[in-house]
Amino acid sequence: AQTVTQSQPEMSVQEAETVTLSCTYDTSESNYYLFWYKQPPSRQMILVIRQEAYKQQNATENRFSVNFQKAAKSFSLKISDSQLGDTAMYFCAFMKEGGSEKLVFGKGTKLTVNP
Amino acid sequence: DAGVIQSPRHEVTEMGQEVTLRCKPISGHNSLFWYRQTMMRGLELLIYFNNNVPIDDSGMPEDRFSAKMPNASFSTLKIQPSEPRDSAVYFCASSLARTGSHYTFGSGTRLTVV
């Protein structure tokens, strides 16, 4: 079974600075998808970014980018120019290709952006 | 589109009572998922449906939990009888039934069983 590990339960960053959240996963699959979801205090789960494992290019979405290292099974999220609204729980998630569409989530990292 | 709609947003009930959580997925999405979120266990998949058919219910904790999807626009998760350890946030999510499709989540139902 796939597992997703987020080793940083909590992190903080100053507004306008850059922060990187770590995620590692364990799988024997060769093709799969990785996601980062954000959960602000409102509780809503919001997709931040998605990466296809067969694409070597790292995904980016505005201030959010990933560092995908397939051999190391690592998928970190970089947030540039941090804003107060980025304060949230961030969850890394894995989905294998084909068959099941189940998302397996890590335990999350609580990020606080300080003014 | 209004997104995935869950009701109620909060539910407080007494131990032993029946609880029903409701979900309306995004129109056109044909996969629906129920997750439970707790501090101890994080986000756990309880059950998911594809085209209204339950595909995997291996995450349903015990027989007290049941889920139905009578049509493409409605699903329920029922707990009978409820216990204090069922207290959690329950999320419904939907997606297009294509591998790699991301989920759209509802706002969740916070259930407290006293």
Interface residues (C-beta under 8 A of the other chain):
Chain A: Y33 F35 Y37 S42 R43 Q44 M45 I46 L47 R50 E52 F91 M95 E97 G98 G99 S100 E101 K102 L103 V104 F105 G106 K107 G108
Chain B: S31 F33 G42 L43 L45 Y48 N50 I55 D56 V89 F91 A93 S95 A97 T99 G100 S101 H102 Y103 T104 F105 S107 G108 R110
